[in-house]
Amino acid sequence: MKENKGILIRKEQGITLIALVITIIVLLILAGVSIAMLTGENGILTQAQKAKEETEKAQADEENKLDDYENYMNSAAKENIVYKDDEGKIAIIPKGFYIVPGLDNINDGLVISDVENDIQNTGNQFVWVPVPEFSEFKRYDFQNDTEVSSEYVESTGNGIEDLTEAEKMYKSVKENKGFYIGRYEAGKDKTDPTKVVCQKGVDIYNKIPWGQSVIDETGGAVEKARSFNMQNGHVNVTSTLVYGVQWDAIMRWLSKGTEEERGWLVNSKEKGNYSGILNTKTGANDVYQMKHIYDLAGNQSEWTMEIHGTNTVYRGGGQGDQNNNIPCSYRGVDMPNSNYDDLGFRIALYL
């Protein structure tokens, strides 16, 4: 019995040694496989590293996109931006201005503001008037469908250096293929009523003369319009009273629109306040707009830089014209020192 027990003991030891060797071999194989799985080209660690790198790259790309957007927004405050809308049309966004969200289509009336993301209408807002063909940038009598009489001329303005103000404006429109017009009639700043603004819901700037005379442009709408850009720190644009040719460019732009817009040029009764009751706030009625420009018809007649003899020219009808068909294309003349409840002005910008 003792001998049998000894044999059995030796047999058990032999099996254990073989099992150990096999186990070690299996472990080595598994280790090799594991190492390969971890570190090989398709290994877990390699894939994890790739995933990490791809994640970091995606994050970097996202941050770059955000940086690009931020830089774009910042650059809009630092320099003029060439903007192209979804239809391929071009507008110039001046330094210190931003496109109003949702109002970025040029054909429908692109709107800019000197307040970023100005969906609450708290900033000074302007509408880009495209002039794709400079040959069409000319004055026109839309009521009578004829050229404007040579008796009407544009004031040269108080330009500096070797160009008059009017010449600079024409040059800018030709180079940039457009200009800006106030979205609203000129209004009074809420904190400083002597300061002119182009904002919605402020007191209108009415009962203001054009100036002292056709040769003395001080003391009225001309001077107020010219002071706008400097008072608001906009150094990349020039602000003026709207020129007659600019007003006609707006009319021409509208005449290429819908039938409703074309008809509005000669009959503005449904698109302006001719009630005899003055809207005391700018942009008071959303119905009275075209291409996002308010009150081109009715409410206030608006002084322009156009001159007729010793008189100055205003455009559009006022709220007091309820018994007359005075459409937005209308040309009227009055003494430059005249001032009425329904006589105001509108600012234009050129780059």
C-alpha positions in Angstrom: 0.0 0.0 0.0 2.8 2.3 0.8 4.4 1.7 -2.6 1.1 2.4 -4.4 0.7 5.6 -2.5 4.2 6.7 -3.5 3.5 6.0 -7.1 0.3 8.0 -7.0 2.1 10.9 -5.4 4.7 11.0 -8.2 1.9 10.8 -10.8 0.1 13.8 -9.3 3.3 15.8 -9.2 3.9 15.0 -12.9 0.4 16.2 -14.0 0.8 19.4 -12.0 4.1 20.2 -13.7 2.7 19.7 -17.2 -0.3 21.7 -16.3 1.9 24.5 -15.0 4.0 24.5 -18.2 0.8 24.5 -20.3 -0.6 27.3 -18.2 2.5 29.4 -18.6 2.4 28.8 -22.3 -1.2 29.8 -22.5 -0.6 32.8 -20.4 2.3 33.8 -22.6 0.1 33.4 -25.7 -2.7 35.4 -24.0 -0.2 38.0 -23.0 1.1 38.3 -26.5 -2.4 38.5 -27.9 -3.3 41.1 -25.2 -0.2 43.1 -26.0 -1.0 43.0 -29.7 -4.6 44.0 -29.0 -3.4 46.8 -26.8 -0.5 48.2 -28.8 -1.0 47.0 -32.4 -2.1 49.1 -35.3 -5.7 48.2 -34.4 -5.0 47.8 -30.7 -7.2 49.1 -28.0 -4.5 51.6 -26.8 -3.8 52.7 -30.3 -7.5 53.1 -31.1 -8.0 54.9 -27.8 -5.2 57.3 -28.6 -6.7 57.9 -32.0 -10.1 58.5 -30.5 -8.5 60.9 -28.1 -6.7 62.7 -30.9 -9.8 62.9 -33.0 -11.8 64.2 -30.1 -9.2 66.8 -29.4 -9.1 67.8 -33.1 -12.9 68.0 -33.2 -12.9 70.2 -30.1 -10.1 72.3 -31.6 -12.1 72.6 -34.9 -15.2 73.7 -33.0 -13.2 76.2 -31.0 -11.7 77.5 -34.2 -15.2 77.9 -35.7 -16.3 79.8 -32.6 -13.1 81.9 -32.8 -13.7 82.6 -36.4 -17.3 83.7 -35.7 -16.0 85.8 -32.8 -13.3 87.3 -34.9 -15.9 88.0 -37.6 -18.1 89.8 -35.1 -15.1 91.7 -33.7 -13.8 92.6 -37.1 -17.2 94.0 -37.9 -16.5 96.5 -35.2 -13.0 97.3 -36.4 -13.2 97.4 -40.2 -15.6 97.3 -43.2 -16.8 93.9 -44.1 -17.8 92.7 -47.6 -21.0 90.6 -47.1 -22.5 88.2 -49.6 -26.0 86.9 -48.9 -27.5 83.5 -49.9 -28.4 84.9 -53.4 -24.9 86.1 -54.0 -25.7 89.8 -53.7 -23.1 92.0 -52.1 -23.3 94.7 -49.4 -20.6 96.5 -47.4 -21.0 96.4 -43.6 -19.3 99.5 -42.2 -17.0 99.5 -39.2 -19.1 99.6 -36.0 -22.2 98.1 -37.5 -23.7 94.6 -37.4 -26.4 92.8 -39.5 -29.7 92.6 -37.6 -30.5 88.9 -37.2 -33.1 87.7 -39.6 -32.8 90.8 -41.8 -29.8 89.7 -43.9 -31.3 89.4 -47.4 -30.2 92.2 -49.6 -33.2 92.1 -52.1 -35.7 92.2 -49.2 -33.8 95.0 -47.4 -30.6 94.2 -45.4 -30.7 96.0 -42.1 -27.6 97.0 -40.0 -27.4 98.4 -36.5 -24.7 99.9 -34.4 -25.8 97.6 -31.6 -24.9 93.9 -32.0 -27.8 91.4 -32.2 -30.2 94.3 -32.3 -33.5 92.4 -32.4 -35.0 94.8 -29.8 -34.4 97.9 -32.1 -32.3 99.7 -29.6 -29.6 100.9 -32.0 -29.4 103.2 -35.0 -30.6 101.1 -38.0 -30.0 101.6 -41.7 -31.1 99.7 -44.8 -28.7 98.9 -47.7 -29.9 100.3 -51.0 -28.2 98.3 -53.8 -27.1 100.1 -57.0 -25.8 97.3 -59.1 -25.7 99.4 -62.3 -24.2 102.9 -61.7 -25.8 104.1 -65.0 -29.1 103.9 -63.2 -27.9 106.1 -60.4 -29.7 109.2 -61.6 -32.6 111.4 -60.7 -35.9 110.6 -62.2 -39.5 111.9 -62.1 -41.4 108.8 -61.3 -44.8 110.5 -61.2 -44.5 111.8 -64.8 -42.2 109.0 -66.0 -39.6 111.4 -67.3 -36.2 112.9 -66.5 -36.0 115.4 -63.8 -36.0 119.0 -65.0 -32.6 120.6 -65.2 -33.9 123.3 -62.8 -33.4 120.8 -60.0 -29.8 120.4 -58.9 -28.0 118.6 -56.1 -26.2 120.7 -53.4 -22.5 120.2 -53.6 -22.2 120.2 -49.8 -19.2 121.2 -47.7 -16.8 118.6 -49.0 -13.1 118.8 -48.1 -9.9 118.2 -50.0 -10.4 118.0 -53.8 -13.9 116.6 -53.9 -17.2 118.0 -52.8 -19.5 116.0 -50.6 -21.8 115.1 -53.5 -18.8 114.0 -55.6 -17.6 111.8 -52.8 -21.0 110.3 -52.4 -21.3 109.5 -56.1 -17.8 108.0 -56.1 -18.7 105.8 -53.1 -21.9 104.5 -54.6 -20.1 103.7 -57.9 -17.3 101.8 -56.1 -19.4 100.0 -53.4 -22.6 99.5 -55.6 -24.9 100.9 -53.0 -25.4 103.1 -49.9 -27.4 103.2 -46.7 -30.6 105.0 -45.9 -32.1 105.5 -42.4 -34.6 102.8 -41.6 -36.6 105.4 -39.8 -37.2 109.1 -40.1 -34.8 111.1 -38.0 -35.6 111.1 -34.3 -34.5 112.7 -31.1 -32.2 110.9 -28.6 -34.0 109.9 -25.5 -31.4 111.4 -23.1 -30.3 114.3 -25.3 -33.1 115.7 -27.5 -30.7 117.9 -29.4 -28.9 114.7 -30.7 -30.3 113.0 -33.8 -30.8 109.2 -33.9 -32.1 106.7 -36.4 -34.1 104.4 -34.0 -37.6 103.0 -33.7 -40.0 104.4 -31.1 -38.3 107.8 -30.4 -39.8 111.3 -30.8 -39.6 112.4 -34.4 -37.4 115.3 -35.4 -40.0 117.6 -37.0 -40.5 121.3 -37.4 -36.9 121.7 -38.5 -35.7 123.9 -41.4 -33.4 122.7 -44.1 -30.9 125.4 -43.2 -30.7 129.2 -43.3 -30.6 129.4 -47.1 -29.4 127.4 -50.1 -26.0 128.9 -49.6 -26.0 128.7 -45.8 -26.7 125.1 -44.8 -26.4 125.6 -41.1 -29.0 125.5 -38.3 -31.2 122.8 -39.6 -31.6 119.3 -41.1 -28.5 119.4 -43.2 -26.3 120.2 -40.2 -28.0 117.6 -38.0 -27.6 114.8 -40.6 -23.9 115.6 -41.0 -23.3 115.5 -37.3 -24.7 112.0 -36.8 -21.6 109.9 -37.7 -19.3 111.9 -35.4 -21.7 112.1 -32.5 -22.0 108.3 -32.6 -18.3 107.5 -33.3 -18.8 106.1 -36.7 -15.6 107.1 -38.4 -15.8 104.8 -41.5 -19.0 106.3 -42.9 -20.1 109.8 -43.8 -23.6 110.8 -42.8 -25.6 113.4 -44.8 -29.1 114.5 -45.5 -30.4 112.1 -48.2 -29.7 113.3 -51.7 -32.4 113.5 -54.4 -30.5 110.9 -56.5 -30.4 108.6 -53.5 -34.2 109.0 -52.9 -34.7 108.1 -56.6 -32.4 105.1 -56.3 -34.7 103.8 -53.5 -37.8 104.4 -55.8 -36.0 102.6 -58.6 -35.2 99.7 -56.3 -38.9 99.5 -55.3 -40.1 99.8 -58.9 -38.3 96.5 -59.6 -40.2 94.7 -56.9 -43.7 93.4 -56.6 -46.8 95.0 -58.3 -47.7 96.3 -54.9 -44.3 98.0 -54.5 -44.4 99.5 -58.1 -47.9 100.9 -57.6 -46.9 102.4 -54.3 -44.6 104.9 -56.1 -47.5 106.8 -57.6 -50.2 106.0 -55.0 -49.0 105.7 -51.4 -52.4 106.1 -49.6 -52.2 102.6 -48.1 -48.5 102.8 -47.2 -48.3 106.0 -45.3 -49.9 108.2 -42.6 -52.0 110.8 -44.3 -54.6 110.9 -41.5 -53.9 114.5 -40.5 -52.7 113.1 -37.1 -48.9 113.1 -36.7 -47.2 109.9 -35.4 -45.0 111.4 -32.7 -42.8 108.3 -32.6 -40.6 106.9 -35.3 -41.7 103.7 -37.0 -45.1 103.7 -35.2 -47.0 101.6 -37.8 -45.4 98.4 -39.2 -47.7 98.5 -42.2 -46.0 101.7 -43.4 -42.8 100.1 -44.6 -41.3 98.7 -47.7 -38.0 96.8 -47.9 -37.9 97.4 -44.1 -37.8 101.2 -44.6 -40.5 103.0 -42.6 -42.6 106.1 -43.5 -41.2 106.9 -46.9 -44.7 107.9 -47.6 -46.8 110.1 -45.3 -46.1 111.1 -41.7 -43.4 113.6 -42.5 -42.3 115.1 -45.7 -38.5 114.8 -45.7 -35.9 117.4 -46.7 -33.3 116.3 -49.3 -30.0 117.8 -50.5 -31.8 118.8 -53.8 -32.2 122.5 -54.7 -34.7 124.3 -57.0 -33.6 127.9 -57.4 -33.7 129.6 -54.0 -35.8 126.8 -52.6 -34.9 123.3 -51.3 -36.6 120.1 -52.1 -38.6 117.7 -49.9 -39.8 114.2 -50.8 -42.9 112.2 -50.1 -46.1 113.4 -48.5 -46.8 114.4 -44.9 -49.6 113.6 -42.5 -51.2 116.9 -43.5 -51.6 115.8 -47.1 -54.7 113.7 -46.5 -56.7 115.5 -49.2 -54.0 115.2 -51.8 -52.4 112.2 -53.6 -48.8 112.9 -52.5 -46.9 109.6 -53.0 -43.4 108.7 -51.8 -41.9 109.7 -55.1 -43.3 113.2 -55.0 -40.9 116.2 -55.3 -42.0 119.4 -53.4 -40.2 122.7 -52.9 -40.2 125.1 -50.0 -38.1 127.9 -48.5 -35.1 126.4 -46.7 -36.0 128.1 -43.5 -39.5 126.6 -43.5 -40.6 124.4 -40.6 -43.9 122.5 -40.1 -45.3 119.8 -37.9 -45.0 117.3 -40.7 -41.7 118.4 -42.1 -38.6 116.4 -41.0 -35.7 114.5 -42.6 -33.9 111.2 -43.0 -30.2 110.3 -42.7 -28.2 108.6 -45.4 -24.7 107.0 -45.1 -22.0 106.5 -47.7 -18.7 104.7 -47.2 
